[in-house]
Amino acid sequence: MTLPYERYNSIKRTETFLRDLTDSKKTARIPKHIRLQAWACLRHYPTSYYLDLAATKAPNVFETDSPIDELSLLLHDYEDYKK
Protein backbone atom coordinates (compact mmCIF):
# COMPACT_ATOMS: atom_id res chain seq x y z
CA MET A 1 0.00 0.00 0.00
CA THR A 2 1.39 3.38 -0.99
CA LEU A 3 1.20 6.09 1.64
CA PRO A 4 0.47 9.74 0.77
CA TYR A 5 3.99 10.93 1.60
CA GLU A 6 5.49 8.12 -0.53
CA ARG A 7 3.33 9.18 -3.49
CA TYR A 8 4.40 12.84 -3.08
CA ASN A 9 8.09 11.89 -2.80
CA SER A 10 7.83 9.65 -5.85
CA ILE A 11 6.58 12.55 -7.95
CA LYS A 12 9.40 14.79 -6.71
CA ARG A 13 12.03 12.09 -7.42
CA THR A 14 10.58 11.57 -10.90
CA GLU A 15 10.96 15.28 -11.59
CA THR A 16 14.61 15.15 -10.49
CA PHE A 17 15.21 12.09 -12.67
CA LEU A 18 13.66 13.74 -15.73
CA ARG A 19 15.63 16.95 -15.15
CA ASP A 20 18.84 14.92 -14.89
CA LEU A 21 18.01 13.23 -18.19
CA THR A 22 17.76 16.63 -19.89
CA ASP A 23 21.17 17.72 -18.54
CA SER A 24 24.02 16.44 -20.71
CA LYS A 25 26.53 17.20 -17.93
CA LYS A 26 24.81 14.78 -15.56
CA THR A 27 23.88 12.11 -18.11
CA ALA A 28 26.42 12.35 -20.90
CA ARG A 29 25.61 9.17 -22.81
CA ILE A 30 21.84 9.60 -23.14
CA PRO A 31 20.63 9.85 -26.77
CA LYS A 32 19.14 13.14 -27.90
CA HIS A 33 15.67 11.68 -28.55
CA ILE A 34 15.52 10.51 -24.91
CA ARG A 35 16.52 13.99 -23.68
CA LEU A 36 13.81 15.55 -25.84
CA GLN A 37 11.22 13.10 -24.52
CA ALA A 38 12.21 13.88 -20.92
CA TRP A 39 11.95 17.60 -21.67
CA ALA A 40 8.49 17.07 -23.19
CA CYS A 41 7.36 15.23 -20.05
CA LEU A 42 8.58 18.12 -17.89
CA ARG A 43 6.88 20.77 -19.98
CA HIS A 44 3.61 20.53 -18.04
CA TYR A 45 4.95 18.74 -14.97
CA PRO A 46 3.46 20.14 -11.74
CA THR A 47 5.62 22.57 -9.81
CA SER A 48 6.15 22.20 -6.07
CA TYR A 49 3.43 24.78 -5.48
CA TYR A 50 0.83 22.70 -7.33
CA LEU A 51 1.94 19.52 -5.60
CA ASP A 52 1.56 21.27 -2.24
CA LEU A 53 -1.82 22.58 -3.37
CA ALA A 54 -2.90 19.05 -4.29
CA ALA A 55 -1.64 17.78 -0.93
CA THR A 56 -3.57 20.50 0.88
CA LYS A 57 -6.78 19.74 -0.99
CA ALA A 58 -6.39 15.95 -0.93
CA PRO A 59 -4.30 14.96 2.11
CA ASN A 60 -5.37 11.33 1.74
CA VAL A 61 -3.69 11.27 -1.70
CA PHE A 62 -0.55 13.39 -1.12
CA GLU A 63 1.25 14.48 2.03
CA THR A 64 3.64 17.41 2.18
CA ASP A 65 5.70 19.25 4.76
CA SER A 66 4.62 22.52 3.12
CA PRO A 67 0.82 22.70 3.02
CA ILE A 68 -0.76 25.81 1.53
CA ASP A 69 -2.15 28.17 4.18
CA GLU A 70 -5.91 28.86 4.25
CA LEU A 71 -5.69 32.43 2.89
CA SER A 72 -3.55 31.42 -0.09
CA LEU A 73 -5.89 28.53 -0.75
CA LEU A 74 -8.90 30.84 -0.73
CA LEU A 75 -7.17 33.28 -3.08
CA HIS A 76 -6.21 30.48 -5.45
CA ASP A 77 -9.76 29.12 -5.50
CA TYR A 78 -11.14 32.64 -6.07
CA GLU A 79 -8.79 33.21 -9.01
CA ASP A 80 -9.85 29.87 -10.51
CA TYR A 81 -13.49 30.78 -10.02
CA LYS A 82 -13.03 34.10 -11.88
CA LYS A 83 -11.73 32.31 -15.00
N, C-alpha and C positions, 0 to 999 in steps of 0.2 A: 504494500500500500504506500503510495506516495503522499508525503506530508506537504502542507502548503509551503513551508519554508524551503523544502527540497525542490519543489516545482519552480519557485522564484529563483533560487540559485542556479538551477539548470538553465533557465532562460538567460541569466547573466553570463554564465560560462559559455553558452552557445554564442552569444554576442562577441565575447573575447576571442573565441576560436575563429569565427568568421572574420573578425578584424585582423587577426594574425594571418589568415590566409590571403588577405588583400595586401599585406605588407611584404614586399620582396626581400626586405632586410631580415625579417624573422623567418620566412619560409622561402628560401632561395630556389628550391628545385620544384616548385609547384607550377604546372603549366598555366599559360595565360588564360585559357578558357575556364579553368577552375577559379582563378582569381576574379574573373569577370562575373562568374556565377555567384561567388561569395558576396561580391559587391552588390549584385542585384538583390540578393536576399536581405542585405542590410539596408537597402534603400528605404524601405518602409518599416524597418524593425522598430519596435517600441523603445522609446528612450526610458531612462530610469524614472523620470517623472510619471510617465504613463503606466509603468509597472507598479509604482507606488500608488498611483490612483486606482488601478485595478485591485491592488491588495487592500486598499482602504474600503473600496466598495464591495469586495468579495473576499473577506478574510478567510473563508473556508476553502478558497481556491488558491490564493497566494498569501504569503506572510512576509512582511518587510520590517526592517528596523526603523524605517523612515515613513510612517504613515502620513498622509496629507491631513493637515489640520482642518477643522470644521469650516472656518471662514473661507479658506482657499477652495475647499470642496464646493461650498455654496456658490462662490464666484464662478468656478468652472462650470457647474451645472447651469447657472444663469446664462453664461456666454453660449453654451450649447443650445439652450432653449431659444435664445434670440435668433439663432441661425435659421 
